[in-house]
Amino acid sequence: MTKFGKFFFITFFITLLTFTTFWDYFKNDSWALLENSFYSLCVTIFLFMAILLRRRKKSADN
């Protein structure tokens, strides 16, 4: 993975965590950091695995 890919991966994780944290705060008046960080981690891992599978499929086709 390139430096840009790593930067994008980390930025996406932090952005998703921040967005879900503030959304949960305004919706339920609580800071559910553990749940939001777990959700962000799961979404980020899923996205990362999907990108890897897509890249592997493209390289197998060539």
C-alpha distances in whole Angstrom, upper triangle without the diagonal:
4,7,8,6,7,10,11,10,12,15,15,16,19,20,21,22,24,26,27,28,30,31,32,34,36,37,38,39,37,33,32,29,28,28,26,23,23,23,20,18,19,19,15,14,16,14,11,13,14,11,10,14,14,11,13,16,16,15,18,20,20
4,5,5,6,9,10,11,13,14,15,17,19,20,21,23,24,26,27,29,30,31,33,35,36,37,39,39,37,34,33,30,29,30,27,25,25,25,22,20,22,20,17,17,19,16,13,16,17,13,13,17,16,14,16,19,18,17,20,22,21
4,5,5,6,9,10,11,12,14,15,17,18,20,21,22,24,26,27,29,30,32,33,35,36,37,37,35,32,31,28,28,29,26,23,24,24,21,20,22,21,17,18,20,17,15,17,19,16,16,19,19,17,19,22,21,21,24,26,25
4,5,5,6,8,10,10,12,14,15,16,18,20,21,22,24,25,27,28,30,31,33,34,35,36,34,31,30,27,28,28,25,23,24,23,20,19,21,19,16,17,19,16,14,17,17,14,15,19,18,16,19,21,20,20,24,25,24
4,5,5,6,9,10,10,12,14,15,16,18,20,21,22,24,26,27,28,30,32,32,34,35,33,30,28,25,26,26,23,21,21,21,17,16,18,16,13,14,15,12,10,13,14,11,12,15,15,13,16,18,18,18,21,23,22
4,5,5,6,8,10,11,12,14,15,17,18,20,21,23,25,26,27,29,31,31,33,33,31,28,26,23,23,24,21,18,19,19,16,15,17,16,12,13,15,13,10,14,15,13,13,17,17,15,18,21,20,20,23,25,25
4,5,5,6,8,10,11,12,14,15,16,18,20,21,22,24,26,27,29,30,31,31,30,26,25,22,23,23,21,18,20,20,16,15,18,16,13,15,17,14,13,16,17,15,16,20,19,18,21,23,23,23,26,28,28
4,6,5,6,9,10,10,12,14,15,16,18,20,21,22,24,26,27,28,30,30,28,25,24,22,22,22,19,17,19,18,14,14,16,14,11,13,14,12,11,14,15,12,14,18,17,16,19,21,21,22,25,26,26
4,6,5,6,9,10,11,12,14,15,17,18,20,21,23,24,26,27,28,29,27,24,22,20,20,20,17,15,15,15,11,11,13,11,7,9,11,9,8,11,13,11,12,16,16,16,18,20,20,21,24,26,26
4,5,5,6,9,10,11,12,14,16,16,18,20,21,23,25,26,27,27,25,21,20,17,18,18,15,13,14,15,11,10,13,12,9,11,14,12,11,14,16,15,16,19,20,19,22,24,24,25,28,29,30
4,5,5,6,8,10,11,12,14,15,17,18,20,21,23,24,25,26,24,21,20,17,19,19,15,14,16,15,11,12,15,13,10,13,15,13,13,17,17,16,18,21,21,21,23,25,25,26,29,30,31
4,6,5,6,8,10,10,12,14,15,16,18,20,21,22,24,24,23,20,19,17,17,17,14,12,14,13,9,10,12,10,7,11,12,10,11,14,15,14,16,19,19,19,22,23,24,25,28,29,30
4,6,5,6,9,10,11,12,14,15,16,18,20,21,22,23,21,17,16,13,14,14,11,9,10,10,6,7,10,8,6,9,11,10,11,14,15,15,17,19,20,20,23,25,25,27,29,30,31
4,5,5,6,9,10,10,12,14,15,16,18,20,21,21,19,16,15,12,14,14,11,9,12,12,8,9,13,12,10,13,15,14,14,18,19,18,20,23,23,24,26,28,29,30,32,34,35
4,5,5,6,9,10,11,12,14,15,17,18,20,20,19,16,16,13,15,15,11,11,14,12,9,11,14,12,11,14,16,14,15,19,19,18,21,23,23,24,27,28,29,30,33,34,35
4,5,5,6,8,10,10,12,14,16,16,18,19,17,15,14,12,13,12,9,9,11,9,6,9,11,9,9,12,13,12,14,17,17,17,20,22,22,23,26,27,28,30,32,33,34
4,6,5,6,9,10,11,12,14,15,16,16,15,12,11,8,10,10,6,6,9,8,5,8,11,10,10,13,15,14,16,19,20,20,22,24,25,26,28,30,31,32,34,35,37
4,6,5,6,8,10,11,12,14,15,15,14,11,11,9,12,12,8,9,12,11,9,12,15,13,13,17,18,17,19,22,22,23,25,27,27,28,31,32,33,35,37,38,39
4,5,5,6,9,10,11,12,14,14,14,12,12,11,14,13,9,11,13,11,10,13,15,13,14,17,18,17,19,22,22,22,25,27,27,28,31,32,32,34,36,37,39
4,6,5,6,8,10,10,12,13,12,10,9,9,11,9,6,8,11,9,8,12,13,12,13,16,17,17,19,21,21,22,25,26,27,29,31,32,33,35,37,38,39
4,5,5,6,9,10,10,11,9,7,7,6,10,9,6,8,11,10,10,13,15,14,15,18,19,20,21,24,24,25,28,29,30,31,34,35,36,38,39,41,42
4,5,5,6,8,10,9,9,8,9,10,13,12,10,12,15,14,13,16,18,17,18,21,22,22,24,26,27,27,30,32,32,33,36,37,38,40,42,43,44
4,5,5,6,8,9,10,10,10,11,14,12,10,13,15,13,13,17,18,16,18,21,21,21,24,26,26,27,29,31,31,33,35,36,37,39,41,42,43
4,6,5,6,7,7,7,7,9,12,10,8,12,14,12,13,16,17,17,18,21,22,22,24,26,27,28,30,32,32,34,36,37,38,40,42,43,45
4,5,6,5,5,5,8,10,13,12,11,14,16,15,16,19,20,20,21,24,25,25,27,29,30,31,33,35,35,37,39,40,41,43,45,46,48
4,6,6,8,9,11,13,16,15,14,17,19,17,18,21,22,21,23,26,26,26,29,31,31,32,35,36,36,38,41,41,42,44,46,47,49
4,6,8,10,11,14,16,14,13,17,18,16,17,21,21,21,23,26,25,26,29,30,30,32,34,35,36,38,40,40,42,44,45,46,48
4,5,8,9,13,15,13,13,16,18,17,18,21,22,22,24,26,26,27,30,31,32,33,36,37,37,39,41,42,43,46,47,48,50
4,7,9,12,15,14,14,17,19,18,19,22,23,23,25,28,28,29,31,33,34,35,37,39,39,41,43,44,45,47,49,50,52
4,6,9,12,11,11,14,16,16,17,20,21,22,23,25,26,27,29,31,32,33,35,37,38,39,41,42,44,46,47,48,50
4,6,9,9,9,11,13,14,15,17,19,19,20,23,24,25,27,29,30,31,33,34,35,37,39,40,41,43,45,46,48
4,6,6,6,9,10,11,12,14,16,17,18,20,21,23,24,26,27,29,30,32,33,35,36,38,39,41,42,44,46
4,6,5,6,8,10,10,12,14,15,16,18,20,21,22,24,25,27,28,30,31,32,34,36,37,39,40,42,44
4,5,5,6,9,10,11,12,14,15,16,18,20,21,22,24,26,27,28,30,31,33,34,36,37,39,41,42
4,6,5,6,9,10,11,12,14,15,17,18,20,21,23,24,26,27,29,30,31,33,35,36,37,39,41
4,5,5,6,8,10,11,12,14,15,16,18,20,21,22,24,26,27,28,30,31,33,35,36,38,39
4,5,5,6,9,10,10,12,14,15,16,18,20,21,22,24,26,27,28,30,31,33,34,36,38
4,5,5,6,9,10,10,12,14,15,16,18,20,21,22,24,26,27,28,30,32,33,35,37
4,5,5,6,9,10,11,12,14,15,17,18,20,21,23,24,26,27,29,30,31,33,35
4,5,5,6,9,10,11,12,14,15,16,18,20,21,22,24,26,27,29,30,32,33
4,6,5,6,8,10,10,12,14,15,16,18,20,21,22,24,26,27,28,30,32
4,5,5,6,9,10,11,12,14,15,16,18,20,21,22,24,26,27,29,31
4,6,5,6,9,10,10,12,14,15,16,18,20,21,23,24,26,27,29
4,5,5,6,9,10,11,12,14,15,16,18,20,21,23,24,26,28
4,5,5,6,9,10,10,12,14,15,16,18,20,21,22,24,26
4,5,5,6,9,10,10,12,14,15,16,18,20,21,23,25
4,5,5,6,9,10,11,12,14,15,17,18,20,21,23
4,5,5,6,9,10,11,12,14,15,17,18,20,22
4,5,5,6,9,10,10,12,14,15,16,18,20
4,5,5,6,9,10,10,12,14,15,17,19
4,5,5,6,9,10,11,12,14,16,17
4,5,5,6,9,10,11,12,14,16
4,5,5,6,9,10,10,12,15
4,5,5,6,9,10,11,13
4,5,5,6,9,10,11
4,5,5,6,9,10
4,5,5,6,9
4,5,5,7
4,5,5
4,6
4
